[in-house]
Amino acid sequence: MKISQRVAGVEYAIRDIALEARKLEKQGKKITYLNIGDPLQYGFQPPENVKEALMKAVREGQNYYAVSEGLPELREEIARKEKRKGLGVGEDDILVTNGVSEALEMITASIVEPGDEVLIPGPYYPPYASYVRLFGGVPIEFSVDLHNSTPDLGDIRKKITPRTVAICLISPNNPTGAVFSEKSLKDLVDLANEHGLYIICDEIYDQIVFDEKFVGIGKVSGDSPVILLNGFSKVHLMSGWRIGYISFNQSKKLEALRENVPKLARVRIATNLPVQYAALESLKGPQNYLPKFVSDLKRRRDYTIKRLNGMGGLSCSNPKGAFYAFPKIEKNRYGSDKEFVLELLKSKGVLTVHGSGFGTQYGSGHFRMVFLPDMPVLEGALDKIEEFVG
Ligand SMILES: Cc1ncc(COP(=O)(O)O)c(C=O)c1O
């Protein structure tokens, strides 16, 4: 039977590679999973007040189709959060989605036509390339200096063509933990403006930073066309509940897009309503779980990076945010980064993700591991990685 060729380009290395681990697990091998960026699979949980808000909404009958754009109180609270970060938005500028994943799909569907080019940071979170390809576009990676978290403006300039429609930024980045400075963000906004491009900025890790204060795109966006994507999976520990949002700034250049994206929101009906009540509570309620979460992660980051850099054959820049280490394989005895990762899995039972899954141009020759597990698990996994590369 006929299938669409569009889907042939869709890949998601983070989950695709887990199929190999599952095969080994079925044969009785114990696997340490360091592949998935989900704090909830490593012992973290949403705060009790947030769980309670979800259950209360269910108990009190909030079980019907919500309005497509999202619960008004939630949109208002999201706008307040983004305003505090510097983005001048109100309730009407927010569209609640089933995660940043759906937000990204809607935005890409709304701006990319066959042959259009979208600039994405190399290496990148895989759906950025997959969705661009799905809608017939071409993802173009630009270079980022990982040691000082700086996008290479010269490289971006060279890669802008008449077919370019948008520049995507992810700060803090997955898989590198790079966090862009206010100056870098401003330079990127100016460049996008100069060429009439949309800026799509993903800030899902906005409160998971370790060294410097986080600066959001809103602080520098002015009236340039900025589409902010954000969600509740990471900072708010609600990954399994699937909720995120799109936030449009006040740029006049977004007028047509603001008409179009809600059509996609209506055609998919709505986001899960009880979860919207939980998200509201997670924004309005106490935030005191967050400092501990971030300091636990910082301790794990510091340990992981020190261990990786102490191993001959690996080198790793210091991630300033998120929860990923992205070491470079300096001496690879295997044919590729994917073979390295598969061999590490088979011989030591540690599952990581091959760097080329995050883009072949800048991701190849690396692997990605999460530093989410608690210290004893992390220590055991890093011992095994050390034996493997030793
Ligand atoms: C940069 C980035 N954006 C989006 C997502 C997915 O977000 P959501 O769970 O809201 O769909 C992830 C998950 O790893 C991510 O790293």
PDBQT file of the ligand as one rigid body, heavy atoms in Angstrom, charges set to zero:
ROOT
HETATM    1  C1  LIG A 401      14.897  21.948  23.300  1.00  0.00    +0.000 C 
HETATM    2  C2  LIG A 401      13.693  21.109  23.515  1.00  0.00    +0.000 A 
HETATM    3  N1  LIG A 401      12.507  21.532  23.061  1.00  0.00    +0.000 NA
HETATM    4  C3  LIG A 401      11.396  20.802  23.235  1.00  0.00    +0.000 A 
HETATM    5  C4  LIG A 401      11.435  19.566  23.880  1.00  0.00    +0.000 A 
HETATM    6  C5  LIG A 401      10.156  18.788  24.021  1.00  0.00    +0.000 C 
HETATM    7  O1  LIG A 401       9.266  19.525  24.750  1.00  0.00    +0.000 OA
HETATM    8  P1  LIG A 401       7.790  19.031  25.142  1.00  0.00    +0.000 P 
HETATM    9  O2  LIG A 401       7.896  17.950  26.157  1.00  0.00    +0.000 OA
HETATM   10  O3  LIG A 401       7.171  20.278  25.699  1.00  0.00    +0.000 OA
HETATM   11  O4  LIG A 401       7.136  18.578  23.882  1.00  0.00    +0.000 OA
HETATM   12  C6  LIG A 401      12.642  19.091  24.364  1.00  0.00    +0.000 A 
HETATM   13  C7  LIG A 401      12.718  17.766  25.025  1.00  0.00    +0.000 C 
HETATM   14  O5  LIG A 401      13.739  17.182  25.219  1.00  0.00    +0.000 OA
HETATM   15  C8  LIG A 401      13.789  19.877  24.174  1.00  0.00    +0.000 A 
HETATM   16  O6  LIG A 401      14.980  19.467  24.606  1.00  0.00    +0.000 OA
ENDROOT
TORSDOF 0
